[in-house]
Amino acid sequence: MGYYQYCKPANTEETLKWGFKLLDQEGKGQVFLEDAIEALQTSLDMTPEEVTCIFKQADQNDKGYITYGKEE
């Protein structure tokens, strides 16, 4: 007999908020490239170049940090 486990699919919005909070080291609503590199190298074995590429796509205003949601 097989094993079946029902799992509720992850809510993408909640997952993004949770991930952002993990990267937001200072709790100021901003994630800096250095923090993203450190966290994603450790947790996902990403290279600094891979993280930088993704970060630059998210940092469209070239502020040096990314925020979650609307920035005031």
N, C-alpha and C positions, 0 to 999 in steps of 0.2 A: 504494500500500500504506500502510495506517495505521500509526501508531506506538503501541505499547502498552508501558506500564511498570508492573510489579507493585510495589506499595508495601504494606508491612505497616502495618495500621491502628495509629494511635498508641495506646499504652496510657494510658488516662485517669489512672490512679494515678501513673504515672511522669511524665506531663505536668503534673499538679498539683504534684507534689513539685518538679519543675524550675522551674515558674513561681513557686512560693513562695520558693525559694532566690534567684531573681532579685530578688524584692521585699524580701527580708530583708536590708536594707542592712548591718545590724550583726552578722549571723550569730548572733543570740540566740534564734532560733525565734519571733520576733514581727515582724509587719508592722504599721506604723503608717499611719494615714490619709494623712499627708503624703507618705510614701514611695510609697504606692499611687497617689495622684493624680499625682505626678511621673512615675512609670514608665508608667502607663496613658495619660496625656495624650500622652506622647512616642511610645509604641509603637503604640497603638491609636486615637489621636486622640479619646479620650474627654474629655468635659467634666468639670470638678471635681464638678459636680452628679451626673453619672452614676456616677462612681466612689464618691462619698459614699453614694449610694443603695445600691449593691451592698455596700459596706463595712459599712454599718449592718445589713444583713441577715445578714452573716457574724459581726459583733460582737454576738451576741445577749445577752451579759452586760454590754454597755456598758462594757467595760474600756478602750477607746481603742486597742486593738490586736487583731489576730487571730493565731491560732496554727494550725499544721498538725498534725493528729492529736490525741491526748489530751494535755491539759495536766496536769502533775503539781502 
